[in-house]
């Protein structure tokens, strides 16, 4: 396929890491590896590497921590981005020889042969992701508060002791030897 028909000449696999990401470029027609290497995992480095690439490529990345912003940056550069569902990619998660370079090449080869094999997913928009982060933070705070309250209540129970009281059903006041029970609520 040539770039004049709007089809990418190259397919890329990009294995994202916290500091560095590994890139594998494969020729769409013959499946040969054209380029391999690593680049810093930063918006600036991705723009510098992919902004001038013509014609646009098909780039496969795994879903993960960095994939939302990476997919946005690569799409801004004009490329088609496939975010692979890592839980359904047995080729990657169960590979005995798991390295970043091999993962990048496998992503590129799967995207070249049939993108549906990647079980691609779409990330929410940036605003929706910010709202979800806020909701998850609130859930974590409520859960932590509940655990702390339960811990305090559970820790206080053993220290509560009851003194036996012999109450006279006729008396309206508590007998002198009877102490009040402290309750946490």
Residue, then its C-alpha position, 0 to 999 in steps of 0.5 A: x500500500x502506498x501513502x497516496x491512497x490514505x493507507x499508512x506505509x508503516x505500522x508502529x508498535x509502542x510499548x509505553x514505560x514510565x521513563x522510556x518507551x520502545x518503538x518498532x516500525x514495520x513496513x505495511x507491505x512486507x512486514x520487515x522491521x524498518x526501525x527499532x529504538x527507544x524514546x523518552x515517555x514525554x509529550x515533547x519527545x513524542x511530538x518531536x518524533x511523530x509530528x513530522x512523520x508523513x504519511x500518517x502511521x497506524x500506531x498500536x499501544x497498550x492500555x495503561x497509565x500513560x495511554x490516555x495522554x499518549x493517544x491524544x498526543x499521537x492523534x494530534x500529530x495526525x496518526x491513527x492510534x489503536x489502544x490495545x486491551x492488554x487483558x485480552x492480548x494473550x500474546x503479550x501477557x503470557x509471553x515467556x520472553x517478555x521484553x519491551x522490545x518484543x512487546x512493541x514488535x508484537x503490537x506492531x505486527x498485530x496492528x499490521x495484520x488485523x487491528x481487531x486482534x488488539x481488541x482496541x478500546x477508546x479512552x474517555x475524553x480528558x474532561x471525563x477522565x478528570x471527573x472519574x479521577x475525582x469520583x475515585x478519589x472521593x470513593x477512596x476517602x469515604x472507604x478510608x474514613x469508614x475503615x478508621x471509624x471501624x478501627x476506633x470502634x473495634x479498638x475501644x470495645x475491649x476496653x469497655x467494661x461493665x460493672x454489675x449493677x443490681x438495680x432496684x426496680x423501685x428506685x429511680x436513681x442509679x445505685x452508687x457502685x454502678x458506673x456509666x458505660x462509654x459508647x462510641x457512636 
